[in-house]
Amino acid sequence: MAHTESGRILIVDDEPALLAVMEQYLSRLGYQVLACRSGRQAWQSFESQPSSYALVIADISMPDMSGQQLLLKMLDLNPGISILLCSGYPFDLSILPASVQSRVSFLQKPFAPKMLAAAVEQLLRGRESPEPPS
């Protein structure tokens, strides 16, 4: 099942092995994926084509720019983007501005590939239909 119609996924993580696994797994599921090793590299890719990305998967702890800083800049440029933050440490989404909390999810590391796929699907589904069925 190809997912290219739902836009590209930008992954940013400073752990090369994890980055490669996520990129390969999501590509195999049919997503169009761009992997970046730093927040700065991810920002440059995103800034040049902000509307071409449907989802960003970002590590919270990176040396050059935190995932939190990155997501706020990205949401400022493309308010419709969905973001999945990942970290080995607990993270409380309520510390983010209330206006962006509905666009952001968190996945605790380490996670199984199926958990990543489920989080991606949920965020992209939410993007297509902002009103949840009641």
Phi, psi and omega per residue, in radians:
M1 nan 2.024 -3.112
A2 -1.483 2.469 -3.111
H3 -2.042 0.276 -3.032
T4 -1.103 -0.431 -3.117
E5 -1.225 -0.300 -3.099
S6 -1.579 0.141 3.093
G7 1.688 2.990 -3.077
R8 -1.514 2.773 3.066
I9 -1.987 2.264 3.086
L10 -1.837 2.131 3.120
I11 -1.943 2.321 3.081
V12 -2.328 2.132 3.126
D13 -2.721 2.429 -3.124
D14 -1.530 0.079 3.032
E15 -1.706 1.785 -3.048
P16 -0.957 -0.700 -3.103
A17 -1.144 -0.791 3.130
L18 -1.149 -0.721 3.109
L19 -1.011 -0.794 -3.125
A20 -1.131 -0.737 3.133
V21 -1.104 -0.812 3.138
M22 -1.089 -0.756 -3.137
E23 -1.080 -0.830 -3.133
Q24 -1.108 -0.776 -3.100
Y25 -1.101 -0.866 -3.117
L26 -1.180 -0.602 3.078
S27 -1.116 -0.725 3.127
R28 -1.107 -0.517 3.101
L29 -1.366 -0.084 3.076
G30 1.785 0.084 3.108
Y31 -1.443 2.629 3.025
Q32 -1.575 2.054 -2.973
V33 -2.159 2.415 2.974
L34 -2.100 2.192 -3.125
A35 -1.861 2.356 3.122
C36 -2.247 2.527 -3.095
R37 -1.641 -0.067 3.141
S38 -2.560 2.727 3.093
G39 -1.071 -0.672 -3.131
R40 -1.135 -0.761 3.113
Q41 -1.116 -0.732 3.124
A42 -1.105 -0.726 -3.134
W43 -1.109 -0.735 3.133
Q44 -1.088 -0.751 3.122
S45 -1.133 -0.754 -3.102
F46 -1.193 -0.790 -3.069
E47 -1.063 -0.560 -3.116
S48 -1.302 -0.442 -3.135
Q49 -2.577 1.115 -3.023
P50 -1.073 -0.515 -3.088
S51 -1.488 -0.095 -3.121
S52 -1.497 -0.129 -3.129
Y53 -1.838 2.377 3.089
A54 -1.698 -0.482 -3.018
L55 -2.627 2.492 3.034
V56 -2.128 2.277 3.041
I57 -1.912 2.022 -3.024
A58 -2.260 2.361 2.984
D59 -1.237 2.452 3.137
I60 -1.299 -0.698 -3.060
S61 -1.761 1.762 3.062
M62 -2.285 2.595 -3.038
P63 -1.136 -0.641 -3.018
D64 -1.611 -0.506 -3.125
M65 -2.795 2.221 -3.112
S66 -1.240 2.729 3.082
G67 -1.028 -0.590 3.130
Q68 -1.167 -0.777 3.092
Q69 -1.076 -0.768 -3.111
L70 -1.078 -0.806 -3.092
L71 -1.130 -0.652 3.135
L72 -1.156 -0.690 3.084
K73 -1.141 -0.735 -3.115
M74 -1.182 -0.736 3.125
L75 -1.158 -0.519 3.093
D76 -1.157 -0.669 -3.114
L77 -1.433 -0.611 3.137
N78 -2.426 1.541 -3.072
P79 -1.088 -0.255 -3.115
G80 -1.555 -0.082 -3.088
I81 -1.258 2.576 3.030
S82 -1.824 2.570 -3.067
I83 -2.329 2.322 3.066
L84 -1.970 1.958 3.098
L85 -1.572 2.469 3.129
C86 -2.239 2.520 3.081
S87 -2.856 2.681 3.016
G88 -1.399 -0.167 3.140
Y89 -1.915 2.598 3.096
P90 -1.030 2.601 3.129
F91 -2.451 2.336 -3.126
D92 -1.789 1.934 -3.106
L93 -1.082 -0.359 -3.098
S94 -1.209 -0.190 3.073
I95 -1.371 -0.205 3.090
L96 -1.397 2.743 3.070
P97 -0.975 2.405 -3.102
A98 -0.955 -0.591 -3.090
S99 -1.143 -0.346 -3.108
V100 -1.905 -0.170 -3.032
Q101 -1.013 -0.592 -3.111
S102 -1.240 -0.289 -3.104
R103 -1.676 -0.062 -3.000
V104 -2.120 2.402 3.011
S105 -2.186 2.900 -3.140
F106 -2.258 2.413 3.104
L107 -2.229 2.091 -3.117
Q108 -1.335 2.291 3.042
K109 -1.466 2.600 -0.122
P110 -1.349 2.606 3.124
F111 -2.259 2.663 3.092
A112 -1.389 2.626 3.116
P113 -0.912 -0.667 -3.134
K114 -1.126 -0.569 3.087
M115 -1.159 -0.686 3.097
L116 -1.105 -0.829 -3.135
A117 -1.053 -0.730 -3.139
A118 -1.137 -0.724 3.132
A119 -1.139 -0.717 3.121
V120 -1.111 -0.844 3.129
E121 -1.011 -0.788 -3.105
Q122 -1.098 -0.766 3.132
L123 -1.152 -0.731 -3.126
L124 -1.236 -0.628 3.049
R125 -1.093 -0.750 3.124
G126 -1.095 -0.522 -3.141
R127 -1.244 -0.638 -3.099
E128 -1.332 -0.565 3.141
S129 -2.315 1.589 -3.085
P130 -1.059 -0.443 3.113
E131 -1.656 1.962 3.124
P132 -1.211 2.481 3.104
P133 -1.157 2.463 -3.112
S134 -1.853 nan nan
